[in-house]
């Protein structure tokens, strides 16, 4: 059989066509194998874009709120500027009362001078005596806290745990629970306020200190130049 130029050209065309089909098939297969990864990446990127859009919307709302608060603040400042002397004194008194209430409920950090009262279990327990009669109990701690607050304490803490208006002290044997936090003796009660007034209130004849000593509790008082208390339930505690 004779082979002419047409046969050669046809053979080359078929060869090239077969090569193109094989390459196309391999490319399609590889693309199909990698497509799921691309889809996952696309979904992840789309989710990130949606999160960014959401955060931007939240930021815009916060900026609008901030502008509103700034406007209200300017109005209040203008109103304060027009107050009479009597009204200014009344506002200053209200602000002072509000600041004191914030300190008492424990919502703000406070720092100042004050007093430190340490209550310790009695180091000597006679033979045959009930050890429970020689350890610090919740009512004795509460008695100190109440006395300090009556004497003008701005803030009170027990073993570093800041007390609030809703705090509770619970005694279970030698262990004291302060708002659910376990604490052991010695119990260091710190109070911010005028040191002389606080110590004077504690050391009145027949007062709290004498009562604690009669209960066989060891009591130590010490004035402090600076006491720092974090807000109630602070994470930095």
C-alpha positions in Angstrom: 0.0 0.0 0.0 1.4 3.3 -1.0 1.9 6.1 1.6 1.4 9.6 0.2 1.5 13.1 1.8 -2.2 13.1 2.7 -1.7 10.0 4.9 1.2 11.6 6.7 -0.8 14.8 7.3 -3.8 12.8 8.5 -1.7 10.8 10.8 -0.1 14.0 12.3 -3.6 15.5 12.7 -4.8 12.4 14.6 -1.7 12.3 16.7 -2.0 16.0 17.7 -5.8 15.5 18.4 -5.1 12.5 20.6 -2.5 14.5 22.5 -4.8 17.4 23.0 -7.6 15.1 24.3 -5.2 13.4 26.7 -3.9 16.7 28.1 -7.5 18.0 28.4 -8.6 14.9 30.3 -5.6 15.1 32.7 -6.2 18.8 33.3 -9.9 18.2 34.0 -9.1 15.4 36.4 -6.6 17.5 38.3 -9.0 20.4 38.4 -11.7 18.1 39.7 -9.4 16.8 42.4 -8.4 20.2 43.7 -11.9 21.8 43.3 -13.2 20.8 46.8 -10.2 22.5 48.5 -10.9 25.7 46.4 -14.5 25.5 47.4 -13.7 25.3 51.1 -11.2 28.2 50.8 -13.9 30.2 49.0 -16.4 29.5 51.7 -13.9 30.5 54.4 -13.0 33.7 52.6 -16.7 34.5 52.1 -17.3 33.9 55.8 -14.5 36.3 56.7 -15.8 38.9 54.4 -19.3 38.6 56.0 -17.7 39.0 59.5 -15.8 42.1 58.4 -19.0 43.6 57.0 -20.8 42.8 60.3 -18.0 44.3 62.4 -18.0 47.4 60.2 -21.8 47.8 60.8 -21.4 47.4 64.5 -18.6 50.0 64.5 -20.8 52.4 62.6 -23.6 51.9 65.2 -21.2 52.5 68.0 -19.9 55.7 66.4 -23.5 56.9 66.0 -24.1 56.2 69.7 -20.9 58.0 70.6 -21.9 61.1 68.7 -25.3 60.9 70.5 -23.6 60.7 73.9 -21.2 63.6 73.0 -24.2 65.7 72.0 -25.9 64.9 75.3 -22.8 65.8 77.2 -22.5 69.1 75.4 -26.1 69.9 76.4 -25.4 68.9 80.0 -22.3 71.1 80.1 -24.3 74.0 78.7 -27.0 73.5 81.4 -24.3 73.3 84.1 -22.8 76.6 82.9 -26.2 78.3 83.5 -26.6 76.9 87.1 -26.8 79.2 90.1 -24.4 78.9 92.9 -26.9 77.0 95.0 -27.6 74.6 92.2 -23.9 74.0 91.7 -23.5 73.1 95.3 -26.4 70.7 95.1 -24.9 69.0 92.0 -21.5 68.8 93.6 -23.1 67.1 96.6 -25.0 64.7 94.5 -21.8 63.8 92.6 -20.0 63.2 95.8 -22.8 60.9 97.1 -22.8 59.0 93.8 -19.1 58.5 94.0 -19.3 57.2 97.5 -22.1 54.8 96.6 -20.0 53.5 93.7 -17.2 52.8 96.1 -19.5 51.1 98.5 -21.1 48.8 95.9 -17.6 48.0 94.6 -18.1 49.0 90.9 -15.0 51.2 90.7 -11.4 50.8 91.7 -10.5 52.7 94.9 -7.2 53.7 96.5 -6.5 55.5 99.7 -5.4 55.3 103.3 -7.2 53.2 105.8 -6.9 50.4 108.3 -6.1 46.7 108.3 -7.7 44.4 110.8 -6.3 40.8 111.1 -8.3 38.1 112.9 -6.5 34.9 113.7 -7.5 31.6 115.4 -6.3 31.4 118.9 -2.9 29.7 119.0 -3.6 28.0 122.3 -6.3 25.4 122.7 -6.5 23.8 126.2 -6.6 20.0 126.5 -10.2 18.8 126.3 -11.5 22.1 125.0 -13.6 22.4 121.9 -11.4 23.7 119.1 -14.4 25.3 117.4 -14.5 27.8 120.2 -11.0 29.1 119.4 -11.4 29.8 115.7 -12.7 32.8 113.7 -16.4 32.5 112.6 -18.5 34.4 110.1 -20.4 36.4 112.7 -17.1 37.8 114.1 -15.9 38.8 110.6 -19.3 40.3 109.9 -19.1 42.3 113.1 -15.8 43.9 112.1 -17.1 44.7 108.6 -20.3 46.3 110.0 -18.3 48.4 112.4 -16.0 49.7 109.8 -18.8 50.6 107.5 -20.6 52.5 110.3 -17.3 54.3 111.0 -17.3 55.6 107.4 -15.3 53.1 105.4 -15.6 53.7 101.7 -14.7 50.2 100.7 -14.0 46.9 102.5 -12.2 43.7 101.4 -11.5 40.4 103.2 -8.3 38.6 102.2 -8.3 40.6 99.0 -11.9 39.9 98.1 -13.7 43.1 97.6 -17.2 43.3 99.2 -20.2 44.7 97.5 -23.7 45.6 98.7 -24.8 42.0 97.9 -21.8 40.2 99.4 -22.3 37.3 101.8 -20.1 35.6 104.3 -20.6 31.9 105.1 -18.8 29.8 107.7 -18.2 26.0 107.3 -15.9 24.8 110.0 -12.5 26.5 109.7 -13.3 27.7 106.2 -15.0 31.0 105.3 -16.8 31.5 102.0 -16.8 35.1 100.8 -19.2 35.4 97.8 -18.4 31.7 97.0 -14.6 32.2 97.3 -12.9 29.9 99.9 -10.8 31.7 102.4 -8.8 30.6 105.5 -7.5 32.2 108.6 -5.9 34.6 109.3 -8.5 36.9 107.9 -7.2 40.3 106.8 -10.0 42.8 106.6 -8.9 46.0 104.9 -11.0 49.2 104.8 -10.4 52.5 103.0 -11.3 55.6 105.0 -9.9 57.9 107.7 -7.5 55.7 109.5 -7.9 57.4 112.9 -11.7 57.2 112.8 -11.7 53.6 111.7 -9.2 52.5 114.4 -10.9 54.6 117.0 -14.2 52.9 116.3 -12.7 49.5 116.6 -10.9 50.2 119.9 -13.7 51.8 121.8 -13.9 50.3 125.4 -16.3 47.4 125.2 -16.4 47.7 121.5 -15.7 45.2 118.7 -12.1 44.5 119.5 -12.8 43.8 123.1 -15.7 41.5 122.2 -13.4 39.6 119.8 -10.7 39.2 122.5 -13.4 37.9 124.9 -14.2 35.3 122.2 -10.6 34.2 122.4 -9.8 35.6 118.9 -6.4 37.2 118.2 -6.9 40.7 116.9 -4.3 43.0 115.3 -4.9 46.6 114.0 -2.7 48.5 111.7 -3.1 51.8 109.9 -2.1 51.9 106.2 -1.0 54.9 104.2 -2.2 53.3 100.9 -4.7 50.5 100.2 -5.7 49.6 96.6 -8.9 47.6 95.9 -9.9 46.4 92.4 -13.6 46.5 91.4 -15.9 43.8 92.7 -15.5 40.5 90.8 -12.6 41.9 88.8 -10.6 39.4 86.7 -7.4 40.9 87.9 -8.1 39.6 91.4 
